[in-house]
Amino acid sequence: MGNYKAFRLKLGLLSISSLLALAQVVAAAFPLMYAQFEDVSKAGVELLGTVPNFGTLIGLLISGYVIKILGSKTTVLLGVLVYLVFGTMSLYLNDYTIILASRVLLGIGSGLFSALAISLLSRFFQGPTLFKMLGYQNATASVSSTFFSFTLSYFVIYSWHGAFAIYLLAVPVLFMFWKWVPRIADTVPDKQYEPDVNTRDNNSLNNKLILMELVVMTLVFFIALVAMSYKMPQLIVERHLGSVQDASNLYGFFTLISIPVSLIYGQVKRFFKNTLIVLIPLLGTIGYALIVVQNSILGLYTATILVGVAYGLMAPELFNKVSEILRQLIVQIGIQR
């Protein structure tokens, strides 16, 4: 595969990750929407930011059946198309009920391609290249979310409708994935082992234990992350460490820290090998513990660096571990047949 063709393939695969974290970005426009929907409570308006998660869950649940019927590539294209159509409906609609329904459908579209944004990487890449791509994938989602979070104020200069223009990003994504990503066969590529990295475990019991560990670790980490995002402003104000704006800046700093860390995940993985899965939760635990006991804004920034580093490494590491186990299961099923 030529360098240019390989670059386009990587860009096409990573492009769908730029859509994954945009559902909640439009929350910055909610204050402008309160006046538009006077007969709807503030909680009802804010529901528009969270209800796509429900749709995403539905999309994830049905994606397996859709993939069996349409194939992986067509499922991604369908999901992005649904995402585009229903994500941009709020650009020109003023009916709350229809907008609410469109947000659910936006989530369903996102759910159709969310899992494939990760799993397809392991279809095309293995070893060190896969490690790098998983890091790039996490960074792509973070960069997209951060960029639109900081620039959303320019989208709503004339109306809150403008906030939903961010979903037009699906247009170039649709083109790049359709044009640059070949049709995906339901096969497992030959394994390319990285030196000194054990990437296969034939013991099904160990695989189940690893999956349980990953589920628990992910659940605990993200519960703590959500708590940090909601409680950080309260903690800063009550301890007289700063203002609500400082809390917002701190959370933005956390995101910015995780982006470059995700980009170097491949190099970090090669250095720490299989011990990385142990070091990540340890680093996150230390960071969260420091946040709880800090009495200075500088200390909070230091603790946030630790949490940001842990988050930037955790997502690609989890995806890598899961993809390893899934590939083994697919191979085992193929052998049994």
C-alpha positions as CSV (number, residue, x, y, z in Angstrom):
1,M,0.0,0.0,0.0
2,G,1.5,3.4,-1.1
3,N,2.2,6.0,1.5
4,Y,-0.5,8.4,0.2
5,K,-3.1,5.6,0.0
6,A,-2.2,4.5,3.5
7,F,-2.5,8.1,4.8
8,R,-6.0,8.5,3.2
9,L,-7.1,5.2,4.8
10,K,-6.0,6.4,8.2
11,L,-7.6,9.7,7.7
12,G,-10.9,8.1,6.6
13,L,-11.0,5.8,9.6
14,L,-10.1,8.5,12.1
15,S,-12.6,11.0,10.6
16,I,-15.6,9.2,12.1
17,S,-14.1,9.7,15.6
18,S,-14.4,13.5,15.1
19,L,-18.2,13.1,15.5
20,L,-18.2,11.0,18.7
21,A,-18.1,13.7,21.3
22,L,-20.2,16.5,19.7
23,A,-23.6,15.7,21.2
24,Q,-23.1,17.7,24.4
25,V,-21.1,20.5,22.9
26,V,-24.3,22.4,21.9
27,A,-25.1,22.7,25.7
28,A,-23.4,26.1,25.5
29,A,-26.4,27.4,23.5
30,F,-29.0,26.3,26.0
31,P,-29.2,29.7,27.8
32,L,-30.3,31.2,24.4
33,M,-32.8,28.4,24.0
34,Y,-34.6,29.1,27.3
35,A,-36.2,32.2,25.8
36,Q,-37.3,30.3,22.7
37,F,-39.0,27.5,24.6
38,E,-40.8,29.5,27.3
39,D,-43.3,26.7,27.9
40,V,-40.5,24.2,28.5
41,S,-38.6,24.0,31.8
42,K,-34.9,24.5,31.9
43,A,-34.5,20.8,32.7
44,G,-36.4,20.1,29.5
45,V,-34.1,22.2,27.4
46,E,-31.1,20.7,29.0
47,L,-32.5,17.3,28.2
48,L,-31.6,18.0,24.6
49,G,-27.9,17.7,25.6
50,T,-28.2,14.3,27.3
51,V,-31.0,12.5,25.4
52,P,-28.6,11.6,22.5
53,N,-26.9,9.3,24.9
54,F,-30.1,7.3,25.1
55,G,-30.2,7.1,21.3
56,T,-26.5,6.1,21.2
57,L,-27.3,3.2,23.5
58,I,-30.1,2.1,21.2
59,G,-27.8,2.4,18.2
60,L,-25.1,0.3,19.9
61,L,-27.6,-2.4,20.7
62,I,-28.9,-2.7,17.1
63,S,-25.5,-2.1,15.4
64,G,-24.6,-5.8,15.5
65,Y,-27.7,-6.8,13.6
66,V,-27.3,-4.0,11.1
67,I,-23.7,-5.0,10.4
68,K,-24.8,-8.6,9.7
69,I,-27.2,-7.3,7.1
70,L,-25.4,-4.4,5.5
71,G,-21.7,-5.0,6.4
72,S,-19.4,-2.7,8.4
73,K,-18.7,0.0,5.8
74,T,-22.3,0.5,4.8
75,T,-23.3,0.6,8.5
76,V,-20.9,3.4,9.2
77,L,-22.1,5.3,6.2
78,L,-25.7,4.8,7.2
79,G,-24.9,5.9,10.8
80,V,-23.1,9.1,9.6
81,L,-25.9,9.9,7.2
82,V,-28.5,9.6,10.0
83,Y,-26.3,11.7,12.2
84,L,-26.0,14.4,9.6
85,V,-29.8,14.5,8.7
86,F,-31.1,14.6,12.3
87,G,-28.2,16.6,13.8
88,T,-28.8,19.5,11.4
89,M,-32.6,19.5,11.7
90,S,-32.4,21.9,14.6
91,L,-30.8,24.5,12.2
92,Y,-34.2,25.3,10.9
93,L,-36.8,23.8,13.3
94,N,-38.5,25.6,16.2
95,D,-40.7,22.8,17.6
96,Y,-39.3,21.4,20.8
97,T,-40.9,17.9,20.5
98,I,-39.5,17.4,17.0
99,I,-36.1,18.7,18.0
100,L,-36.1,16.3,21.0
101,A,-37.0,13.4,18.7
102,S,-34.2,14.4,16.2
103,R,-31.7,14.4,19.1
104,V,-32.6,10.8,19.9
105,L,-32.2,9.8,16.3
106,L,-28.9,11.7,16.2
107,G,-27.8,9.5,19.0
108,I,-29.0,6.3,17.2
109,G,-26.9,7.3,14.2
110,S,-23.9,7.9,16.4
111,G,-24.4,4.5,18.1
112,L,-24.3,2.7,14.7
113,F,-20.8,3.8,14.0
114,S,-19.4,4.4,17.5
115,A,-18.1,0.9,18.2
116,L,-16.9,0.6,14.6
117,A,-14.8,3.7,15.0
118,I,-12.6,1.6,17.3
119,S,-13.0,-2.0,16.0
120,L,-12.3,-1.1,12.4
121,L,-8.8,0.0,13.3
122,S,-7.9,-3.5,14.4
123,R,-9.2,-4.8,11.0
124,F,-6.6,-2.8,9.1
125,F,-3.7,-2.4,11.6
126,Q,-1.8,-4.5,14.1
127,G,1.1,-4.2,16.5
128,P,2.8,-0.8,16.9
129,T,0.7,0.8,14.1
130,L,-2.5,-0.2,15.9
131,F,-1.2,1.3,19.2
132,K,-0.5,4.6,17.4
133,M,-3.9,4.6,15.7
134,L,-5.8,4.0,18.9
135,G,-4.0,7.0,20.4
136,Y,-4.8,9.1,17.4
137,Q,-8.5,8.0,17.6
138,N,-8.9,9.2,21.2
139,A,-7.0,12.5,20.3
140,T,-9.2,13.1,17.3
141,A,-12.4,12.9,19.4
142,S,-10.9,15.2,22.0
143,V,-9.6,17.7,19.5
144,S,-12.9,17.9,17.7
145,S,-14.8,18.4,21.0
146,T,-12.4,21.0,22.3
147,F,-12.3,22.9,19.0
148,F,-16.1,23.3,18.8
149,S,-16.4,24.0,22.5
150,F,-14.1,27.0,22.1
151,T,-15.6,28.2,18.8
152,L,-19.3,27.6,19.5
153,S,-19.8,31.2,20.5
154,Y,-19.2,32.3,16.9
155,F,-21.9,29.9,15.7
156,V,-24.6,31.4,17.9
157,I,-23.9,35.1,17.1
158,Y,-27.3,35.5,15.3
159,S,-29.3,32.6,16.8
160,W,-29.1,29.5,18.9
161,H,-29.9,27.5,15.7
162,G,-26.3,28.2,14.6
163,A,-24.9,25.9,17.3
164,F,-26.3,22.9,15.4
165,A,-24.2,23.7,12.4
166,I,-21.3,21.8,14.0
167,Y,-23.1,18.6,12.8
168,L,-22.3,19.6,9.2
169,L,-18.9,18.2,9.9
170,A,-20.5,14.9,9.0
171,V,-20.5,15.9,5.3
172,P,-16.7,15.7,4.8
173,V,-16.6,12.7,7.1
174,L,-19.2,10.9,5.0
175,F,-17.1,11.6,1.8
176,M,-13.8,10.6,3.3
177,F,-15.0,7.3,4.7
178,W,-16.9,6.4,1.5
179,K,-14.0,7.3,-0.8
180,W,-10.9,6.3,1.1
181,V,-12.0,3.3,3.2
182,P,-12.4,0.0,1.2
183,R,-15.2,-2.4,1.8
184,I,-14.4,-4.4,4.9
185,A,-14.4,-8.2,4.8
186,D,-15.4,-10.1,7.9
187,T,-12.0,-11.6,8.3
188,V,-9.2,-11.2,10.8
189,P,-5.9,-9.8,9.4
190,D,-2.6,-11.6,10.0
191,K,-1.2,-10.8,13.4
192,Q,1.9,-8.6,13.5
193,Y,3.5,-9.0,16.9
194,E,5.3,-6.2,18.6
195,P,8.6,-7.3,20.1
196,D,8.4,-8.1,23.8
197,V,4.7,-7.3,24.0
198,N,2.4,-10.2,24.8
199,T,-0.7,-9.5,22.8
200,R,-2.4,-12.9,23.0
201,D,-3.8,-15.0,25.7
202,N,-5.4,-18.2,24.8
203,N,-7.0,-18.8,28.2
204,S,-10.7,-18.0,27.9
205,L,-11.0,-17.6,31.7
206,N,-8.2,-15.0,31.8
207,N,-9.9,-13.2,28.9
208,K,-13.2,-13.1,30.9
209,L,-11.3,-11.8,34.0
210,I,-9.6,-9.1,31.9
211,L,-12.9,-8.0,30.5
212,M,-14.4,-7.8,33.9
213,E,-11.5,-5.7,35.1
214,L,-11.8,-3.4,32.1
215,V,-15.5,-2.9,32.7
216,V,-15.0,-2.1,36.4
217,M,-12.1,0.2,35.7
218,T,-14.0,2.1,33.0
219,L,-17.1,2.4,35.2
220,V,-15.2,3.8,38.2
221,F,-13.0,6.1,36.2
222,F,-15.9,7.7,34.3
223,I,-18.0,8.0,37.4
224,A,-15.2,9.9,39.0
225,L,-14.7,12.0,35.8
226,V,-18.4,13.0,35.7
227,A,-18.2,13.8,39.4
228,M,-15.2,16.0,38.7
229,S,-16.9,17.9,35.9
230,Y,-20.0,18.6,38.1
231,K,-18.4,19.2,41.5
232,M,-15.2,21.0,40.5
233,P,-17.0,24.4,40.3
234,Q,-18.6,23.9,43.7
235,L,-15.3,22.7,45.3
236,I,-13.4,25.7,43.9
237,V,-16.0,28.3,45.0
238,E,-16.6,26.8,48.5
239,R,-12.8,26.6,49.3
240,H,-12.4,30.2,47.9
241,L,-9.8,28.9,45.4
242,G,-11.2,30.8,42.4
243,S,-14.4,31.4,40.4
244,V,-16.6,29.3,38.2
245,Q,-14.6,30.5,35.3
246,D,-11.5,29.0,36.9
247,A,-13.3,25.6,37.1
248,S,-14.2,25.9,33.4
249,N,-10.6,26.7,32.5
250,L,-9.4,23.8,34.6
251,Y,-11.7,21.3,32.8
252,G,-10.5,22.7,29.5
253,F,-6.9,22.2,30.7
254,F,-7.7,18.6,31.5
255,T,-8.9,18.0,27.9
256,L,-5.9,19.8,26.4
257,I,-3.5,17.6,28.5
258,S,-5.2,14.4,27.4
259,I,-4.8,15.2,23.7
260,P,-1.0,15.1,23.3
261,V,-0.8,12.1,25.7
262,S,-3.2,10.2,23.4
263,L,-1.0,11.1,20.5
264,I,2.1,9.4,22.1
265,Y,0.2,6.4,23.4
266,G,2.0,4.1,20.9
267,Q,5.4,5.1,22.3
268,V,4.2,4.8,25.9
269,K,2.8,1.3,25.2
270,R,6.0,0.1,23.7
271,F,7.9,1.3,26.8
272,F,5.6,0.1,29.5
273,K,4.2,-2.9,27.6
274,N,1.6,-4.9,29.7
275,T,2.3,-3.0,32.9
276,L,0.5,0.0,31.4
277,I,-3.0,-1.3,32.2
278,V,-1.9,-1.3,35.9
279,L,-0.2,2.1,35.9
280,I,-3.1,4.0,34.4
281,P,-5.7,3.4,37.2
282,L,-2.9,4.0,39.8
283,L,-2.1,7.4,38.2
284,G,-5.8,8.3,38.0
285,T,-6.4,7.4,41.6
286,I,-3.5,9.6,42.8
287,G,-4.8,12.5,40.7
288,Y,-8.4,12.2,42.0
289,A,-7.2,11.9,45.6
290,L,-5.1,15.0,45.2
291,I,-8.1,16.9,43.8
292,V,-10.1,16.1,46.9
293,V,-7.4,17.4,49.4
294,Q,-6.0,20.4,47.5
295,N,-6.3,23.9,48.9
296,S,-4.8,25.8,46.1
297,I,-5.6,26.4,42.5
298,L,-2.0,25.4,41.5
299,G,-2.4,22.1,43.3
300,L,-5.6,21.5,41.4
301,Y,-3.9,22.1,38.1
302,T,-1.1,19.6,39.2
303,A,-3.7,17.0,40.1
304,T,-5.6,17.6,36.9
305,I,-2.4,16.9,34.9
306,L,-2.3,13.4,36.5
307,V,-5.9,12.8,35.7
308,G,-5.5,14.1,32.1
309,V,-2.5,11.8,31.5
310,A,-4.5,8.8,32.9
311,Y,-7.5,9.6,30.7
312,G,-5.4,10.2,27.6
313,L,-3.8,6.7,28.0
314,M,-6.8,4.8,29.4
315,A,-9.2,5.1,26.4
316,P,-6.7,3.7,23.7
317,E,-5.4,1.1,26.1
318,L,-8.9,-0.2,26.9
319,F,-9.8,-0.3,23.2
320,N,-6.5,-2.1,22.5
321,K,-7.2,-4.8,25.2
322,V,-10.8,-5.3,24.0
323,S,-9.7,-5.6,20.3
324,E,-7.1,-8.2,21.3
325,I,-9.7,-10.4,23.1
326,L,-12.3,-10.0,20.3
327,R,-9.8,-11.0,17.6
328,Q,-8.9,-14.1,19.6
329,L,-12.6,-15.0,20.0
330,I,-13.2,-14.6,16.3
331,V,-10.2,-16.8,15.5
332,Q,-11.4,-19.4,18.0
333,I,-14.9,-19.4,16.4
334,G,-13.4,-19.8,13.0
335,I,-11.3,-22.8,14.1
336,Q,-14.4,-24.4,15.7
337,R,-16.2,-24.1,12.4
